[in-house]
Amino acid sequence: MSSAPTVKAEGDEIVIRLPRSEAHGLMVALSECPCRAVKSNATKTIRNRLSKALGRLISR
């Protein structure tokens, strides 16, 4: 049985915990939106970095 995702602060850091089985779904949710709306490069970079980190963890 997997635990529910949690988000909490630990000092100056935010910690997100989620079951490994939900990591791929989060990667999909972080993928770039196909719409033509203006998007921030800063948030695009954050999404890409988080998605790549999740991919590395899934492959272990």
C-alpha positions in Angstrom: 0.0 0.0 0.0 1.4 3.4 -0.9 1.2 6.5 1.2 -0.6 9.7 0.1 1.6 12.5 -1.3 2.7 15.2 1.2 4.2 18.6 1.0 5.9 20.2 3.9 8.6 22.7 4.9 11.9 21.5 6.4 13.9 24.6 7.3 14.4 26.7 4.1 13.4 23.8 1.8 10.1 22.5 0.6 9.8 18.7 0.6 7.4 16.9 -1.7 6.9 13.2 -1.0 4.9 11.0 -3.3 4.7 7.3 -4.0 7.1 6.1 -6.7 4.0 4.8 -8.6 2.8 8.4 -9.0 6.1 9.8 -10.3 5.4 9.2 -14.0 2.0 10.9 -13.7 3.7 14.0 -12.2 6.2 14.0 -15.1 3.3 14.0 -17.5 1.6 16.8 -15.6 4.9 18.8 -15.8 5.2 18.4 -19.6 4.9 21.5 -21.8 1.4 22.7 -22.6 0.8 22.6 -26.3 -1.2 25.9 -26.3 0.4 29.0 -27.8 0.0 31.2 -24.6 3.1 33.0 -23.4 5.1 31.0 -20.9 7.8 32.0 -18.5 11.2 30.7 -19.2 11.9 30.5 -15.5 9.0 28.2 -14.8 9.8 26.1 -17.9 13.3 25.5 -16.6 11.9 24.5 -13.2 9.4 22.0 -14.8 12.2 20.6 -17.0 14.6 20.1 -14.1 12.0 18.5 -11.9 10.8 16.2 -14.7 14.4 15.1 -15.4 15.1 14.4 -11.8 11.9 12.3 -11.5 12.9 10.4 -14.6 16.3 9.6 -13.1 14.7 8.3 -9.9 12.2 6.2 -11.8 14.9 4.5 -13.8 16.8 3.3 -10.6 
